[in-house]
């Protein structure tokens, strides 16, 4: 099916008090695995390409974005394409031409007033060009090799009153909030501030996004979704799965030189990880297991 716009997927999830998973794409194998895992779970999914991934591909977003879009066109579930953690206005302005339906513009590293001004300009441009825009207030640590922020560090948590003013001033469509997760975690040990999440949900009328979700245990993820998180970003977990499978394949067959052999193992491992992580976002039914109709999915 053709690409689905991100906004309707997230809006539908919010209306159903559910969440849609957004997985980072670095290679074509990532995109294929994410779609395969989502199809196994019969759930919509968002493919997201970060500014760092674009930099890895020589600063050219189009080749990977178009490959991901072609893979999405063959999917049996709704798939959206999102440009993530963009700090460059130049890259933002290339998003629509590369097939992205949404962008996360990241000015969270700037002082508050500068963040507001930059994000307002980004939102205005995005909306004029038919793009849904996400932003971040507070700081989710772990980007670009930095460690997680201390829970009491300035900016480590999103303030509800400030977030309400920020959304009104910028006109963003969704807000990534800092409630205790961190990017690039390789162990699932994060503990979220669920009380803060409840206050944020009460203060805001836009969908809330959780970044750095690879380090959040299943029970914490499920509780976060119940508390109002609508989009869940996951990246490192797939890289752990892929790298582990590739290492195991090379160790078992050190003479192999055909990358299709070990990349196939990596792709299978990522697909399985996607299916498992999507299941963790499902609400728990009366029988104590995940259940319910998945938003926008075929029967």
Phi, psi and omega in degrees: 000157181293165178305141175262143176290143182296316184308307179299324178298313183290320179298317178296320178297318180297318180297329180267005183055046178234188177221150173251137182273140177238118185250140181287136178250125175246323179230170176300325179299324175300310182300315180298318182292319180298316180294317179300316179294322178291322178296321178297327179269355182054052183224148173296161181207156176246127171269125180234136180246123184271164175301324177296322177293321176299317178300321178300325179266042173062027177074015182247105183286333191298313185302312181290321180296317181291324176296317178297320180294322178294320177296320180296326182295340180264359185282153177264002177235159178295133180228130177249161181236125189231139176259121194249148174050053179271125173253339183272122176298327179298318178291319176306317185287352175263355190296312185297321182289343181261005175095000179289141176260352183202160181219141167258112178266122190250097174249021185294342180280349183271157170304154190309308184297322178291323176301313180300313183296314182293320182287324176300315179296319179295317180294318179300314180295314182301314183293325177295336183251017173075022181255141174275134186239130175252148176223180182226137174229137196088177182229119173274112186291177172095359178280149174055036175085355178285154180278169177295147178285146171297145183302336184252008179290146177303131179085357183283345179228149178274126179276128184301316181294317178295322179296319179298315179294322182295315180297318179295322184283332186259333182074025181289158182268341179203157183229124171280127185245147179264107182230018174124354177272168180212142177295157169065020176286134179258358174235143184269073186239003182292143174238125185271155176270088185289331176296317176297319180300319178299318180293322178295317179298321179290333184273340190239150177244020174246157178300145178257142185239137176252115175267163177066037188279350179299330182269008183258125179297159183306312183297323178292321177298314181297320179292324179295319178296317177298331181274357174126357176289133186243336177231130184239116183268131183223129179224301187301325181302323179289322179294324176297315181297314182295311183297319178298317181292320179294316179300316181296319181295317181292325178292322181284333183222074186295346180274352184295137176234349180277112184296340178298330181295306185277333175291329175297318177297318179296320180294318178298319181295320178294319179300317178296321179295319178300311181301317179293319181290323176298320178299327181292341180271351183287140176296151181272126181277185183297331180279002178085011179236161179294145179193182178109166180280134181274128188301127173074015186257151173290156180290000000 
